[in-house]
Amino acid sequence: MHSAPYGSWRSPITATLISDGTTAMSALSSNGEALFWLESRPTEGGRNTLMCRHENATRELTPAPLNVRTRVHEYGGGAYLATHEAVYFVDFRDQGLYRVELPSGSPVRLAEASPATRYADFAWDGARRRLLAVREQHDADDSEPTNTLVAIDAIDGNVIELHSGHDFYAAPRLAPDGARLCFVSWDHPNMPWDGSQLHVAEMAADGTLGNATIVAGGAAESIVQPEWIDCVFPDEAEYAEPAWTLGARHFVSISARHVVAKRIDKGAQSLAVIDIDQGIATPLQSEWAVFDSLTRCAGDTYCIASRADRAAAIVRLAASVPEAIIVSHPTPVDPHWFSTPQSIEYPTRDGQAAHAYFYPPHSPEFTAPPGELPPLLVVSHGGPTAAARPSLNLRVQYYCSRGWAVVDVNYRGSNGFGRAYRSRLDGNWGIIDVHDCEDAVGYLTRGKRVDPDRVAIRGGSAGGFTTLAALTTGNVFRAGASHYGIGDLETLARDTHKFESHYLDRLVGPYPAARDTYRARSPIHHVDRLQCPVVLFQGLEDRVVPPNQAEAMAEVLRRKGLPVAYVAFPGEQHGFRQADNIRRAIDGEYLFFARVFGFEPADPVEELMIENLPSHDASR
């Protein structure tokens, strides 16, 4: 064991390893005989490809340059549907609908489309040989797009409209007898997790839809993943996550009487088998910590599972021990290098409590000199209606293995802790989230677990807003990193896409009536308060957060003589998908913090242009 200052430990967890070697899996589903899922490949520019596993053989159905991704709601989801005969999918490049005949066909275009006409969240209407889908149509005049439910003929691609009149639609699901259709809708200013409605309508023999009746939901009740089953099980825990994307599966029916469901209690996920007749839930033992995309195939239940020390995998939930049958990528280093997250609950300044995952510094080869406390990185997740989860996070482990502590904050407003916890951010975005990040630092410094003089904060998108808000309203943090962070709430409210166009009504206030609040909360109007070094990473094709916001922040920091680095990525949108850019953002952020806090990284990293840095050449 070697002794070296915190932050200067050598580590095999490199930015290149993270960017090139981490294939993500999502959207697991089945046609009853085979498993299907999407793989996102950073080395191919973040391209999503559709995979199939049948009779222990795995193959790719959508070779490059096909990219299985829909832009409905901009965040997408529900980009493909597998039937017994074919798989239907959306190609990101033209938003066209394509078909691959099973078992070994080649992709062919089914329906003419354009980036202005988008489809998602498919269901199969076998009796009529057609797909049911959500359609989003964008007009050339930049008015708000129109969302409807449609049916698409699986032979000639002809499209007919089934239902319209609501701002948003999701989850069209046909009854087993084909005679009824259920679907979800919601309207401005609600987000789907605030309030939505479940409709049921008769399906005529000619395929037209009768009058729809609302059977559940409302302004303060959210409907997620409707299925044609009876299931009543009251519980204080949550059984779904916010519908940022379409097509998520949080439970699956395994018999006429039983359902396997994901249960989330105080942020901790588990699986339970629910007896519908008896109203009893039996925990399903598992060594995994996070569960997604539950599905049923050939008599077995599967999901995508992950944990803090192991790469995500497709897992078969057998009666005895869950079995990983397909791993997203080999765990890149020995798990002995990984810090184990500790779930913490800490007091907030207003007498309530917030939650976080604390990762202490950890290395099997290095220890720090006696009496030294580690630097701390505070991570603010995006959303903000999202959550930090205890799955393998190599960007966190990159820091911990180099001698940093990391706290991944589930500030009030995060999901997984109940509606009341999530609602505490209403009207308080930019205040409570900032306070909860600062109070996490206070909690850890009082416990003498971190060095209060070496505390940095990092966030992307909405997490970047929290980061910038913290840096312009307080003095807890000594440095910050914003990745495509929101600096101007007014711009976001005026110019963002339809799905989020009223999101801030609840988090900040109705716009423009609450314009003064928007300006008061926007970091871009308070850049004069910045008193610490900041590094900004920005995609130049970002429509959610235009590059001029990051550029304005950088210019003010330059004028004030504070250390600043601005890294722009051509071709990137809201979030980085290209492997080289991911690597540069990881290494660049770490090198920036290292230079600011005055220690030398043990591992070679690409140099970063940092302006106004004392005792260092600006070219570094």
N, C-alpha and C positions, 0 to 999 in steps of 0.2 A: 504494500500500500504506500503510495507516494503522497507527500504533503505539498499542497499548492494552494494559493489563495482562491477563494470562491470566484467563479466566473472565468477562471483561466485553466480549467481542467480539459485535457484532451478527451475527445469522444468519437466513437465510430458512427454516431448518428449525424450524418452530414446533410446539407441542403440538397445535394445531388441525389443521395439515397432517397430522400423524401420525395423529391419532384419526379424522379425517373422510375422509382420502384414501387409506387403506391397506386395500384389500380383499385378504384372504388367500385363497389357493386351496389345496385339498387333495383327496385321495381321487380322483385321476384314474383312470378306467377306460374300458372300451370293450365294446361288444357285437359288435365286428368290423367295424361299418359306421360308427359315430358315436362321438365322444368325449363323456364325461360327467365332471363334476367338481363339487365344492362350492365356493361362494364364501361367506366369512364377512364380513358387512357391519357395521362398527361403528356406522354412522349409522342402522341398523335394529335397534339393541340387540344386535348380535352375531349376528343371525339367519343361519343357514346355508341357502342356497338352492341347488337343483340346476340346473346348467346343461348344455346339450347343444349340440354343434357337429356339423352334418352337411352335407356338400356346401358348405362355406364359409359356412354360415349358422349363427348362434349365437342361441339363445333360452333363456329361463328356463322351467323345467318346474314350479316350485313357488312361485307368487306368495305374497306375504305374506297372512295371517300364518303360513303353513306354515314350519316350521323343521326341516330335515333333520338330526336328531341323536339318537342313541340313548344311553341311560344305562347300558347293560350295562357292568359294571366301573366305573361312574361316569365313566370317561374316554372311553367310547364307542369310535367307529371302526366301520367296516363297516356304515354306516347305510343303504346302498342297494345295489341290484343292478339292472343293466341287461341285459335280454334282447333278442332281435330284435323282440319284439312289445310289450313293456311295460317300464316301470321301476317297481320296488318300493322303497319307502322308509319309514323311521320318522319320525313327527312328534314333536318333542320335547315338545310341550305335553301330549299324552296317551299318548305311547309307542305309539300305534296304528300298524298297518301299512297303508300305502296303495299304490295302483296308479295309474300314468299310462299309458294306452295310447299307443303310438307310431303315427304321428308327431305327432299333435296332440290327444291326449285331455286331459281334465281330471282332476285327482286325485280318486279315490274310495277310501273305506275298504274294505280287504279283510278284516281280522280285528279283531274287538272286542278291546280291550286297555285297560290302565290303567297308571298309573305303577308299579303293583306287578308287572306282567308286561311284560317287556322283551325285544326281539329284536335280533340283530345278526349280522354276519359271514355273509352269505347266499351260497348256491350254488344253481344251477338244475338241477333234475332234469326234463329236458324230456320223457322218455318217460312220466313219471307226472304231468306238469303240476303241479309243486309246487316250493316253495322248501325248501331245507335251511338250518337256522339254529341259532345258539346262543340258548337261552332262559334268562332269569334271572327267578326268581319270588320276590317279597318277601311275607312273611307279616305279618299285622297285629300279631303279638306281638313284633316287632322282633328275632326270631331271625335267624340267618344265612341269607341268601337261598340258594336252590337253583339250581344251574346244570345244564342238560341240553342234549342235542342233540335237535332236533325237526324234523318235516316239516310244512309248512303248505300246504294245498291252494290252488292259485292261482285256483280258481273260487269255492269257497264259504268259504275261510278256515279250514276244519277243521284242527285241530292234533293230531298224534300224536307220542308220544315215541319216539325212536330209541335213545338211550343215556343212562345216568345212572350215578351212583356215584362220580364224581370231583368235586373241588371246583371245577374250572374246565375249560371247553372252548373250543376255537378252531378255525377253519379247516376246516370240513367241506368236502371236495372229492371230487366224484364222478369215477370213472374214465371215460374217453371212451366205453366200451361200456356204462356204466351198471350194471355188475355188481358193482362194489366201491366202497367209501367209505373214504377216509382222513380222519383228524382228529387234533387235538392235544389232550392233556389235561395238567394238572398239579395238584398237591395241596399243601395247607399243609404246611410253612411256606415252600415254594418260591415265588419269583416266576417268571414264565415264562422270564426270562433266566438263572435259576439252573439249573433242570432241568425238563424236560418230556418227554412221551412221544409218539411217533407210532404211531397205531393203524391197522390195516387190517381191514375186515370185509366179508364178502360181503353183497350187497344182493339179497334175494329178489325174485321177480317181483311179489309183492304189496306190495313197498315196505318190508317189515320188514327189520331188520338182524340178521345172524347174529352169532356170537361174534367179538369183536374180538381181534386178535393184536397185541402190541407189537412193532414191527419196528425201532425206533430210539429213541434218547434214553435218559434216565436221570436220576439225582439230580444229576449234574454235567455234563449235556449238554443244550443247549437246541435245540429244533426250531422253526424259523420258516418260514412260507410253504411248506407241502408242496405239491408239484405231481407230476403223473404223468409224470415224465421220469427218465431215468438221467443223473446228472451227478456225477462224482467229480473233484474238483480240489483237492488239498491246498495250503494257503497259510497263511502266518502272519498275513495281514491278515484283517479282518472283512468279511463279506458281508451283514450284517444289523445292525439296531439293536434295542435292547430293545423288547419288545412292550407299550409303555404303552397303545397303542390297538390295536383289532382291524383286520384287513383290509389292513395295509401290504403293499406290493409292492416288493421289493428286487431282483428279477430278472425277466426275461421271456424265454420261449422264442421264438426267431425262425425256427427250422427244426428238423428232427428231429436236427440235429447241433450247433446253435449256440444259445448263451444270451447275452443281454446282461445284465450284472450290475453292481451298485454295489459298489465295492471301497473299504474304509476302512483306510488305513495311517497310524498315528500321528496320527489325527484328520483326515487329508486324504482327501477323497473324490475318486474318479475312476470312470470307466466302463471296462469290459473286455468284449470278446467272447470267450467261452470255447468252445473246440472240445471237445465232450464226448468224441468218439472219441479224439482225440490227447492230451487233457489239457493243452492249451496255452491261455494267456490272452494276448490281443492288446489293448493299450491302445487305447481309443477317444478320439481327441483332441477336446477341448472347451474352450471359453473359460469355461465355467460351473464353479462350485465346489461346489455342493450339489445332490444329485439325489434326488428322491422319486417314488413312484407310477409305476414303470415299467409300461408297458402296450403292447399291440400293436393297431393299427387299420388295416384296409385295406392291409396289406402293409408298413406303416411302424411304427417304434418311437417312442414318445413318453414324456416324463416331465415332471414339474414341476421346473424348475431355477432356481437363484438364485445370486447372487454379491454381493460386498461393495459394488458400485457400481451395481447395477441391480436393479429390482424383479423379483420372481419371475415366471416365464412358463411356459406350456406349450410345450415345445420338441420339434420333430421331429428325431430323430437320423438325419439323412441320411448317405449314404456320405461326403460331402465335409465340409460345415460344418453343425453343428446350427443349425436355424432356429427362431426364436421365432415362433410363429403366434398366440398369445394371451397378452397381458400382463395380469397381475393388476390393475395400475393404472399409469398413466404415472409414470416416475421423476419425483418431485415437484419436484426442483431440479436444476440443472446438476451433473453428477457431479464437477466441479472442487471442489465444496464437501465432498466426502467424504474422510475419512481412510482410508488403506489399511491394513488389519490386517496386522501382522507376527506370524508364528507364532514363539513363543519357547519354549525349554526351559530351565528354570532349576533350580539345585540346591536341595534341601530340607534342613532342619536335621538329618535323620537319614541323610544321605548318599545319598539317592535323587534323583529328579528329578520335576518336575511340568511341566505344559504350560499355555499360555495364548495368547490373541491380544491383542497390544498395539496400541492405536490412539493414535498421537501427536496432539496438537492440530493442527488444520489449518484454514486459511481462505485463499481467494484474495484477500481484501481486508485482512486484519489480520495483524500480527506483534507479538510482545511486546518490551518494552524489553530491551536487552542485559543478560545476567546473570540474568534472572528465570527460575525454574523453574515449570512448570505444576502446578496442583492435579491430584490423581489420584482417579478413581473406580474402585474395585474392584467388579466385578460377579461375584456368586456365583450360578450357574445353579441351577434347581430340579431336582427328581428325588428324591434326588441322583443316581440312575442315569440321567443325561441327559448333555448335552454342549453347550458353546458351539460355534457353527458360523459360518464366515466368509460368511454371507449378509448381504444388506442389512439392517442394524439401525438404523433411524432414531432410536431412543432413544439409541443410542451416538453416532450422528452429531450428534444434538442437542447433546450435551456437547462433542464434539471441535470442532465448528464455532464454539463459544463460547470455546474456548481451554483446554479440559480435556484431559488424557490419560485414557484408559480402558484397563483391563486386564480382559479377560473370561476368567476362570480356569477351566481344565479340571483341577480338583483330582483327586487320586487317588481313584478311585471313578467317574469319568466314563467313558462308553462311547467306543468308537472307537480305543482304545489297547491292546486285547487284554484277555483275561479276567484275567490276573495284575494288570494295572494297576487294573482295576475292583474286584478282590477286596481290594485294599489298604485299602479303606474298611470292610471287614467287621470289626465290633467296635469301630470307631474313628470312627464318625460323631460329629461335634462336636469332634473332636480333629485328625485329619489334614487334613480340609477347611479348618479354621480355620488350621492351620499353613501350608498351601499358599497360602492367600490372603495371610497375613502375609509369607511368604517371597517372594512375588511383589513385594510392596512393597519388601522389603529388596534384592532383585535390581535393581529399577529405581532405587532411591535410591543404591545403590552406583555405578551407572552414571551418576549425575547427570542422570537423565532426568525426574525428578519432584521436587516439593517435599515432603519428609517431614513438614512441619508442616501440610500441607493435604491430608490423605488421608481419603477417605470410603469407606464400603462400602455396597452396596445388594444386596438379594436379595428374591425372592418365594417363598412356600411353603417348600420345603426350603432354597432359597437364603436365605430370610428366617431360617430356623433358624441357618444358618451365620453370617449377619450378626449375629443376636442373641447367638449363642455367642461370636463374636469380640469383641463389645462388653462381654461380661460376664466374659471370661477374660484379656484382654490390654489393652495400651494403645497399639497401633500406629495405631488409627484415631481420628480426631478428631471424626467424626460418622458417623451411620448412618441408613439408611432401610430399614424393614421393610415389605414389601407382603404382607399376609396371612401373615406369618411364623409358623412353629411355635415356640411358647414353652414348651409343656409336652409332653414326650414321653410321659408316662403317659397323658394325655388322648388323645393321638393313638393310642396302642396300644389303649386300651380302647374308644374311641368311633368310630374311623374305619370306613370301609366295608370290605366283605369282601375286595376285591381286595388292599388294603394291610394287612389286619388282622394279618398275620404278617411284614410287610416288615421291621420293626425287629428281628425275631429274629436276623437275620443282621447288621444294621448296628450294633445296640446289644447285644442279648442277649435270650434268651427272657423273656417277661413272664408272670407276676409274679416269677419266680425272680430276675431281674436288676433288681428294683425299685430297689435302691440306686443302681445305675448310671444308670437312667433319671432319677432325681432329681438325681444329681450332674451329668448332662449338660444338664438342662433350664434354659434361661436364666431361666424364671419364678421359679425358686428361688434365683436369684443376682442379682436385680435391684438389690440393695444395692451390687453391684460396678460398676454403671453409672456412668461418670465423664465421659461426653461427651454432647452433644446427639443426640436421636433423633427422627425423624418416623415415624409409623406410619399406614399406610393399610389399611383393613379393610372387607370386605363384611359387612353385617349379617345375611346369610342363609348365611354360610359354615358348612357342616357339618364340613369337614375341620379348620379352625382356628376354634373359636368366638370371637366378638368379645371375650369376657371376658378372653382372654389378652392382647390388645393393650391393652385398657382397664386391666388390672392393671399392665402396663409403664408406661403413660402416668401413672398415679397415683403410682407410685414416683418417677418423674422429676420430677413436680410437687413432691412432698414434699422431694426433695433440692435443689430450686431449680435444676435443670438445664434448659436450653432444650428444650422438647418441643412437638410438634404431633401431634394425633390427628385423623385425617380418616376419618369413617365414611360408607359408601355404602349407603343403603337399596336393596334389590332386587338387590344384587350377591352372588354366591356366591364360590367359591374361584377368584379370577381375575376381572378386570374386563372386561366386554364392551360396556358402554354408552359411546358416544363421549365424552359430556360428562365422565364419570367418568375415563376414560383421560386426557383432556386435563388435568383437575384434578390427577391423580396425577403426571403428567409435570412440569407447571409448579410444582406444590406442592413436589415434591422438590427441584427446581433452586433455587427461591427460598429454601427452607430452608437448603440448603448455602451459597448466596450470602450470606445473612444471617449465618450462623455464621462463615464465613471472611472476612466484612467487605468484600465487593465488591458493587457495584451492577450488576444485569443491564442490558445495553444495550437489551434488548427489553422491552416491557410484558408483564407477567404478572399473573395474578389474585393478589391479596394472600392471605396465609395467616395464620391465627391461630397465633402462636408464643408460648407462655408462657415466662416466666423469661428472656427474651432481654435482656441488658444493652444499654442505650443505644437501645432501640427500644420503641415503644409496643406493648403486648400485642395490640392490634387488628391489627397488621401480621403 
